[in-house]
Amino acid sequence: MKKVLLQLIVIIVFLFIGVKSGIATPKATDILNRIDEGLRQKNDVTAKVNIVQKSKTKGVKDLKFLVFRKDSLDSFLMIFLSPETEKGNGYLKVGDNFWMYRRNTRTFQHISRDEDVSGTNMKMGDMEKKKLTELYKPETDENGNEILKKEMLGKIPVYKFTIKAKVNDVTYPKIIYWVRRDNFLPLKEQDFSLSGTLLRTSYYIKYTKIGGKYFLLKGLFVDEFEKGNKSLMNISNISTKPIEKTVFTKGYLENLSK
């Protein structure tokens, strides 16, 4: 699959997010601040990730990889464990730089945040340590008041609100969130292009709590541009033990892939 979409989450909300409750009558900005707080990991994080990519044209692709994240260095490393065709390949992020490593050629290629991760609906930009309040602002009405709606997502009470980019360097210029009212965890997200086309819908299905922080365990990402394509993500073996700085180097990734 090519670059059909322009970024996964802000996931997010890709891999790890923790949000605390405590706002009586929130504004959309309050909720964004809570999500930002949750995205900031004081501890390093290691986890195993499994993504099952279902494509209308390419069938089912089952990917497993190991992820290392160190927010204090704004660094991220990912190496594939399976399938055999991907094993040893990886991605490395240090600051604003992204590299893709290919085991068969033993080469690194500098890539952009819009690069898809091995043909899935996930983007390299999803691995970034972001601050939503610096990139986006909530949608407002004609009086300048932030628009925040109360809805039900199934049986769960949620807040629904829209944020729009206030800088140019974002993958999704417009995002709609559905966030739980009790603990402000995102449950659903829709990402739009500059023209207003819906590109992806994300469902954050299951969380767990470790050391007072919530971590995403299961998510579903639906390609709305190429209908029939979707990715199911499961995260396991989460550890918050310190990671050495040497892990986030080209040399470490190259040695790990052997």
Buried (B, 14 or more C-beta within 10 A) or exposed (E): BEEBBBBBBBBBBBBBBBBEEEEEEBBBBBBBBBBBBBBBBEBBBBBBBBBBBBBEEEEEBEBBBBBBBBBBBBBBBBBBBEEEEBBBBBBBBBEEEBBBBBBEEEEBEEBEBBBBBBBBBBBBBBBBBBBBBEBBBBBEEEEEEBEBEEEEBEEBEBBBBBBBBEEEEBBBBBBBBBBBBEBBBBBBBBBBBEEEEBBBBBBBBEBEEBEEBBBBBBBBBBBBBBEEBBBBBBBEEBBBEEBEEEBBBBEBBBEBBE
